[in-house]
């Protein structure tokens, strides 16, 4: 059973008892509770987890990406990871002019949460793990020359 759906307002993970909506820097539960990283005014410092009824979900702060405070969501039952803005928008070859030095490390940690069969979702759609790895290599090149 798939719990993850892409909707107009974001990526939604639906369980039998509740749901949550993902955006790159905030996760909002169906009861209105919002989870954000400390750098975004929230209380999350590293990991937060919940059971949506029949779906366990982990929200992880792996480090700052392009803006800071980006969150990653892991849905183990569906072998899905949502990496949001950690994957650059637009062409996979395009990187912003200024790549924060923390971004490649955050991507590296997020990749460590995947397997060869994991579905990777970004703010802009689904990508392969290989595309995620290739963007990681380009980020490392941009930071380290």
C-alpha positions in Angstrom: 0.0 0.0 0.0 1.3 3.4 -0.9 1.0 6.1 1.7 2.7 8.9 -0.2 0.9 11.1 -2.6 1.9 14.3 -4.4 -0.8 16.9 -4.1 -1.1 20.6 -4.9 -0.1 21.7 -1.4 2.9 19.4 -1.2 3.7 15.8 -0.6 1.2 14.1 1.7 1.8 11.0 3.7 -1.6 9.4 4.7 -2.0 6.9 7.4 -5.1 5.2 8.7 -5.4 7.7 11.7 -3.7 10.9 10.5 -1.6 12.4 7.8 1.2 14.9 7.3 2.1 17.3 4.6 5.7 17.9 3.6 7.4 21.0 2.4 11.2 21.4 2.4 11.4 23.3 5.7 8.2 22.2 7.5 6.1 19.2 8.1 2.5 19.8 9.1 0.3 17.2 10.7 -3.4 16.9 10.1 -4.1 18.2 13.6 -2.3 21.4 12.7 1.0 20.6 14.5 4.0 21.9 12.5 7.5 20.5 12.8 10.4 22.8 11.8 14.1 22.9 12.5 15.5 25.2 15.2 17.0 27.4 12.4 13.5 28.0 11.1 12.0 28.8 14.5 10.9 25.3 15.4 12.1 22.9 18.1 13.5 20.0 15.9 17.2 19.6 16.3 17.8 16.2 14.7 15.0 13.6 14.4 11.2 13.4 15.1 9.1 10.4 14.4 5.4 9.5 14.4 3.0 6.7 13.7 0.1 7.8 11.4 -1.9 4.7 12.2 -0.5 2.2 9.8 2.5 4.2 8.6 5.6 5.1 10.6 7.3 8.3 9.5 10.7 9.9 10.4 11.4 13.5 9.9 15.2 14.2 9.9 17.3 17.3 9.8 20.5 16.2 8.0 22.0 19.6 7.6 21.5 22.8 5.7 21.0 22.7 2.0 20.4 25.7 -0.3 18.4 27.8 2.1 18.9 26.1 5.5 16.7 24.1 7.7 15.7 21.6 5.0 14.0 18.5 6.3 14.1 14.9 5.0 11.1 12.5 5.5 11.6 8.8 5.5 8.6 6.4 5.0 10.1 3.0 5.6 6.9 1.0 4.8 7.0 2.4 1.3 10.8 2.6 0.9 10.4 6.3 0.1 12.6 9.3 1.1 11.5 12.9 0.5 14.6 15.2 0.1 12.8 18.4 -0.9 15.2 21.2 -2.0 18.4 19.2 -1.2 18.1 18.2 -4.9 18.5 21.4 -7.0 15.5 22.7 -9.0 15.5 22.7 -12.8 18.1 20.9 -14.8 20.2 18.5 -12.8 23.2 20.2 -14.3 22.2 23.7 -12.9 23.4 24.7 -9.5 22.9 28.0 -7.8 25.8 30.4 -8.1 26.5 30.2 -4.4 26.6 26.6 -3.0 26.6 26.6 0.8 29.5 24.4 2.0 27.1 22.4 4.2 24.9 21.4 1.3 27.0 18.4 0.0 27.2 17.0 3.6 23.5 17.2 4.0 23.0 15.3 0.7 25.5 12.7 1.7 23.7 12.0 5.0 20.3 11.9 3.2 21.8 9.4 0.7 22.8 7.2 3.6 19.1 6.9 4.4 18.4 5.2 1.0 18.9 1.8 -0.5 19.3 0.8 -4.1 15.5 0.4 -4.3 14.4 3.5 -2.4 12.1 6.0 -4.2 13.5 9.5 -4.0 11.1 12.4 -4.1 12.2 16.1 -4.4 10.3 19.3 -4.4 10.1 19.0 -8.2 9.2 15.3 -8.6 10.7 11.9 -8.4 14.4 11.2 -9.3 16.5 8.1 -9.3 19.1 7.4 -6.6 21.7 7.7 -9.3 20.5 11.3 -10.2 20.7 12.2 -6.5 24.2 10.8 -6.3 25.2 12.7 -9.5 23.9 16.0 -8.0 25.9 15.3 -4.9 29.0 14.9 -6.9 28.3 18.3 -8.7 27.7 19.9 -5.3 31.0 18.6 -4.0 32.7 19.9 -7.1 31.2 23.4 -6.7 32.3 23.5 -3.0 35.7 21.9 -3.4 36.6 23.0 -6.9 
